Amino acid sequence: MSKPIKRVLLTNDDGWREPGLKVLEDIAHEIAEEVWIVSPDLDQSGVSMSISLHQPLRVHHFGERRFSVSGTPSDCVMLGVSELMPEPPDLVLSGVNNGANISDSVAYSGTIGGALTATLLNIPAIALSQAYHKGSDTHWETARQYGPGVVRQLLESGWPTDCAMNINFPARAPAEVTGVAICRARAGSIGGINIESRRDTRDVPYFWLGFQRQTERIIGLDTDVGALRAGRISISPLRFERDIASWQIDSDALARRLGIEPRDDDTAAVPADDPSIDH
């Protein structure tokens, strides 16, 4: 068994009271000497990497090294790393989410958002999710049994510093898991948008948003959906940068069409006293 890491920070997007966070804590205690929890007060599913800019964040200290925050998973990671912990963690674990984070949905996931926020702070991060079938119980024991070993192996192998690792456990009991697949998230599982219109007691309209799912269209063990369908634990790297390396355009020609004369020396176009770009 490899030597435990010193310090790990846990967060999630389901909220600090949910069972997946307890599973993650069990996993963390097997790989780390010191476990910290900074988790949202309430369900933050679907918030991706959003941070709270228009309201203050309230922090509740509910136990030793345990905090809840009135914000998003990204808020939790930023507060934990920069304010609540005496030293930055060696690793951030986000989850264990109640439901798979696969295919297109990774772009919206708060679980993934918490992990990717850690990578922007130069901290290795892993997101963990437990798939389930609608109408059936969640097999938390699968994530609990295999989580420590998978995380430990990833730490020993290493991965690119600009990536967060995304682990999904199949919707099966531990004895029915068939293996591990290194795969990729692929678009195609979202078939459309559901919008349900309602009216409140004052006859003011409001709306519920949701997705139409079509995961049956994604096949192959090299995809996270296909791997889970085959009973395998899926592991895929996710980057904050969403650029497409294969797409090219002649930027000088585009500049000329816009009436801009391209400059060979980029630094010459920026005065030395030019203020930082605000955003």
N, C-alpha and C positions, 0 to 999 in steps of 0.2 A: 504494500500500500504506500502511495506517495505521501510525502510530508504535508500536513494541512497548511493551507495558506493562513496568513495572520488574521485578516479582517475582511468581512464581506458585508455588503449593504443589500437589503432586500426591499423590493417594492412590488406593486401589482396595479392592476386597474379595476379589480373587482371590489376593492375596499378591504380594510384591515380586519373586518369580522369574518371574512369568507374562508371556507375550508382550504382553498388552494394555497393561501398564504401559510397556513399551518404545515401543509405538506412541504412547501418550499423551505420553511424553517427547519423541518426534520432533515431535508437534504443538506442544507447549509451547515448544520451542526456536525455532519459527517466529513466535511471537507475543510472547515475553517475553525480557528481557535476562538474567534470573536464574531458574533452575529448581531448586526444592527438592523432594525426594521423602521422604515419611514414610508408609510403607506397612506393612500387617500382615505378620507373619512367615508366617502360614498362611492358608489359605482361610477367609474370614469371610462367605461368602454366606449370606443370610437373616437377618443380625443387625440389619437396619434401623438405627435410631439408638442402639442400645444402647451403654452405656459400662461399663467394668470397675470395679465398686465393691467387689468382694470378693477381689481379688487384686492384688498390685503389678504395675506395668507395667515390663517390661524393654526397654531400647532398645539396638539394635546399630547402630553407625556403620560402614557398609560402603563409604563413598566420600565424596568432597567433596559436601556438601549432600545426602547420601543416608543415610536412617535406616530401619531396620525396627523394628516395635514388636510386643510380645507381646499385642496387643489388637485392638480393632475399628477400622473406618475412622473412626468418631467419636472414639475415643481418639487416633488418629493426627492428626486435624485439631486437636484441642484441645492436644495436646502440641506439634505443630508451631508453631501460632500463639502459644502462651503460654510455651513453654519452649525449643524447639530453634532457632527462627529469631530473628535479632537484631531484626527488625522484622516486623510482620504482612504477609502477602502482599496483593497487589492483587486476586488472583483465586485461587480453589481449583478445580482440575479433578479429577474423580473418575472412574476407569475406566482404560483402555477395557475395559468388562466383556466377558467372553466369553459372549455371549448377550444377547438383548434384555431391557430393563427396561421393561415395558409393562403396561397395563391394571392388574388387581388386584395384580400382582407388585411394583409400585412401593412398596407398603406394607411389604414384607419386605426389599427390596433393601438390602444394605450399601453398594453404590455410591451409591444415592440418599441413604442415611442420612448418608454422609460429606459430600455436597453440602449437605443441609439443615442439618447441624450448623454448617457455615460461615455459613449465612445467620443463624443465631442469634447468631453472633459479628459480625454486620454486615459480612460479607465476601461479595462476589458469588461465585456458585458455579455450575458446570455439570457435570452428569453425562453421560458418554458411554458408549454400549454398541454392540457390533457383533453384529447378529443372525446366526444360522447355522441351517442345516437339519440335523437329526439325521442322522448318518452321513456328513456332508460336511465338508470343511475350512472353517475360518473365513476369510472374505475380509478379513483384516486390512488389506490394501492399500486397501480402500474407506474405512475410517475414517482411515487415514493420508493419503490423497489429499484427502478433502473436509473433514476435521476442522479444519485451520487456517483455511480460508475461512469455515466456518460459525461457529466461535468468534469470529473477527475481526468478522464481520458482527453477531453478537449484541452484542459489546462496543461497536460503533459505534452500534447502535440503542438499546441499553439495555433494561432490563426492571425490573419492580417490585422494590424492595429486599427484600420479604418472600417472594420466590420464588427457587427454584433452577430452572435450565433443564435439561430432560432431552432429550438428543439420542440418537436411535437410528438406526444406519445399516443399510440393508436387506441381506439375505443374498444379495448379488449382487456381481459384479465391478464395478469403477468404471465401465466403459463401459456397463454395463447399468442404471445408476441413472437413474430417469426424472424426478426433480425433488425438490422440497422441499415438505413439508406442515406447516403450523402446526395442531396438533391437541390433543387432550385424552386423558387416560387415562380409560377407562370400565370399570366393573366388568362381569364376565361371562365372563372367560376361565378362571376357576377353577371347575371343575364339581364338585369334591369333594375328599376327602382320602384318600390311600393310606397305610395303616399296615401295615407288614410286620413280623410278629412272628418272632423267632428266639430261640435259646437258645445261651448261650456254653458253653465247655468244662467249666464247673462246673454246667451245667444251670440257670443263672440266666437268666430271660427278659430280652430287650432288644428295642428297637423302632427301625425306620427310618420316618421321616415323609416324605411327599411329596404333591404335588398331582396331581389329575386335570385335564388341560388341555382346554379347548374353545374355542380362539381362533377357530374357524370361525364362531362365533355373532356375532362382532363385525365389523361391516362399515362402510364409509363412509370417505372420505378425511379426514374430520374426526376420526377416531380413530387412535391410534398404530398399532394392529394393522392397520387397513385401509390406512393409508399405506405401511407396510412391505410388505404383501402386493402393493401396486401398484408396488413398487420405488422408493418415495420415502424420502428422509431425513425422519424425523419429529422435530418440535421441539415440546415442550410445557412450560408452566410448572407447577411443583409447589410447593405451600405447605406449611409445617409445620402451620399451623392447618387442622384438618379439620372445622371447623364448617360447618353447612348454613345459608346465609343466608336461604333461603326458609322455613325451619321456624320457626313462631311459637307461643308459648303465653303466656297471661296469668300472669306470674310473681307478681303481687300476689294473684290469686285462689288460686294454688297455695299461697302462703305462709299464707293464711288457713285453707285446708283442713288445713294442718299445725299450726295453732294458733299461728302466728307473725303478729304484727301488723306489716304493712309500715311502714317509716319513710320519710318524704320526704327527710330529710337523712341520707344514708348515712354521712357522716363522724361524725355524732353517736353512732353505734352503736359506734365504735371508740375506746377510750381512747387518749390521746396517748402513754402509756407502754406500749401493747400491744406485746409482742415480735413479731418477724417470724415468719411462718408457716414452720415447718420442714417439709421434704419430701425 
